[in-house]
C-alpha cells in the first residue's frame, strides 16, 4: 500500500500538461537533430543552441531532457547502418519523448538509461559537450546584445 502511494506521488510530481509538451517539443526536436545520420553544419549548431537557450530551461534541465527523454528515443539512430537522416517525424518524436518523460522518474527506467549510457557514454558525452558549448555560446551572444 505504501509503495503504491509513493508511486502515485512520484507520478504526480511530474504531471505533463499540454503546456509542458509544447515547451519541451522544440527542445526534443533540436536535440534529436544531433542524432541524425548526417553531418550538421555550423549554422545547424547555432540554431540548436538558440532553441535550447530560448526554451527557458537551464543547462542542467536540458542535459536531463537529453539523457532521459531524447537519448532513449533516438540515441540508437547513430548506431544504425541506415539511420534516419532527413529528420524524425514530429508526431512520432512527440509521442515517444512524451512516453520517455512519463517514465523518467521511475528508478528502473533511470537505471536502464544509466547502464546504456555506461556502455555508449563516450558518444553521448560528445553530444552533451556540443549541447553545452552551443548553449553557452548563445547565452554569451545574448548577454553581449543587452
C-alpha positions as CSV (number, residue, x, y, z in Angstrom):
1,X,0.0,0.0,0.0
2,X,2.7,2.4,0.9
3,X,4.7,1.6,-2.2
4,X,1.6,2.3,-4.4
5,X,1.0,5.7,-2.8
6,X,4.7,6.5,-3.3
7,X,4.5,5.6,-7.0
8,X,1.4,7.8,-7.3
9,X,3.2,10.7,-5.6
10,X,6.1,10.3,-7.9
11,X,3.8,10.3,-10.9
12,X,2.0,13.4,-9.6
13,X,5.3,15.2,-9.2
14,X,5.8,15.1,-13.0
15,X,2.4,15.7,-14.5
16,X,2.8,16.6,-18.1
17,X,0.4,19.2,-19.3
18,X,-0.1,20.4,-22.9
19,X,2.0,23.4,-21.9
20,X,4.9,21.2,-20.7
21,X,4.8,19.3,-24.0
22,X,4.6,22.5,-26.1
23,X,7.6,23.9,-24.2
24,X,9.6,20.6,-24.4
25,X,8.8,19.8,-28.0
26,X,11.2,22.3,-29.6
27,X,13.9,21.0,-27.2
28,X,13.2,17.4,-28.1
29,X,13.3,18.3,-31.8
30,X,16.5,20.3,-31.6
31,X,18.3,17.6,-29.6
32,X,17.1,14.9,-31.9
33,X,18.9,16.6,-34.8
34,X,22.1,15.7,-33.1
35,X,21.2,12.1,-33.8
36,X,20.5,12.3,-37.5
37,X,22.7,10.2,-39.7
38,X,24.1,13.3,-41.4
39,X,26.8,15.9,-40.8
40,X,25.4,19.1,-39.3
41,X,26.8,22.4,-40.3
42,X,27.9,25.3,-38.0
43,X,24.6,27.1,-38.7
44,X,22.7,24.0,-37.6
45,X,24.5,24.0,-34.3
46,X,23.8,27.7,-33.8
47,X,20.1,27.1,-34.5
48,X,20.1,24.2,-32.0
49,X,21.9,26.4,-29.4
50,X,19.4,29.2,-29.9
51,X,16.4,26.9,-29.5
52,X,17.8,25.4,-26.3
53,X,18.7,28.7,-24.8
54,X,15.4,30.3,-25.6
55,X,13.5,27.4,-24.2
56,X,14.0,28.8,-20.7
57,X,15.3,25.5,-19.4
58,X,18.6,25.6,-17.5
59,X,21.6,23.7,-18.9
60,X,21.1,21.1,-16.2
61,X,17.5,20.6,-17.2
62,X,18.4,20.4,-20.9
63,X,21.0,17.7,-20.0
64,X,18.3,15.7,-18.1
65,X,15.9,16.1,-21.0
66,X,18.6,14.9,-23.3
67,X,19.6,11.9,-21.2
68,X,16.2,10.7,-20.1
69,X,13.8,11.9,-22.8
70,X,15.7,12.1,-26.1
71,X,18.6,9.5,-25.9
72,X,16.2,6.6,-25.2
73,X,14.1,7.6,-28.2
74,X,16.7,8.5,-30.9
75,X,20.1,7.5,-29.5
76,X,20.4,4.3,-31.4
77,X,20.0,6.1,-34.7
78,X,23.7,6.9,-34.9
79,X,24.5,3.2,-34.4
80,X,22.2,2.1,-37.2
81,X,23.6,1.0,-40.6
82,X,20.9,3.0,-42.4
83,X,19.8,5.6,-39.8
84,X,17.3,8.4,-40.3
85,X,19.0,11.4,-41.9
86,X,16.2,13.7,-43.1
87,X,14.6,14.3,-39.7
88,X,12.4,12.4,-37.3
89,X,8.6,12.6,-37.8
90,X,7.3,15.3,-35.4
91,X,4.2,13.3,-34.3
92,X,6.3,10.2,-33.6
93,X,9.0,12.2,-31.8
94,X,6.5,13.9,-29.6
95,X,4.7,10.6,-28.7
96,X,7.9,8.8,-28.0
97,X,9.5,11.6,-26.0
98,X,6.3,12.1,-24.0
99,X,6.4,8.4,-23.1
100,X,10.0,8.7,-22.0
101,X,9.2,11.8,-20.0
102,X,6.4,10.0,-18.2
103,X,8.8,7.2,-17.2
104,X,11.8,9.3,-16.3
105,X,11.1,9.4,-12.5
106,X,11.0,5.6,-12.3
107,X,14.1,4.1,-10.7
108,X,14.2,1.1,-13.1
109,X,14.0,3.3,-16.1
110,X,16.7,5.7,-14.9
111,X,18.9,2.7,-14.1
112,X,18.4,1.2,-17.5
113,X,19.3,4.5,-19.2
114,X,22.4,4.9,-17.0
115,X,23.6,1.4,-17.9
116,X,23.0,2.2,-21.6
117,X,25.0,5.4,-21.2
118,X,27.8,3.5,-19.4
119,X,28.4,1.4,-22.5
120,X,27.8,4.1,-25.1
121,X,28.7,7.0,-22.9
122,X,31.6,8.4,-25.0
123,X,29.2,9.1,-27.9
124,X,26.7,10.8,-25.7
125,X,29.3,12.8,-23.7
126,X,30.5,14.3,-27.1
127,X,26.9,15.3,-27.8
128,X,26.5,16.8,-24.3
129,X,29.7,18.8,-24.8
130,X,28.3,20.0,-28.1
131,X,25.0,21.0,-26.4
132,X,26.8,22.8,-23.6
133,X,29.1,24.7,-25.9
134,X,26.4,26.0,-28.2
135,X,24.0,26.7,-25.3
136,X,26.7,28.8,-23.6
137,X,27.7,30.5,-26.9
138,X,24.1,31.7,-27.4
139,X,24.0,32.9,-23.8
140,X,27.2,34.9,-24.3
141,X,25.9,36.4,-27.5
142,X,22.6,37.3,-25.9
143,X,24.3,39.0,-23.0
144,X,26.5,40.9,-25.4
145,X,23.5,42.4,-27.1
146,X,21.9,43.7,-23.9
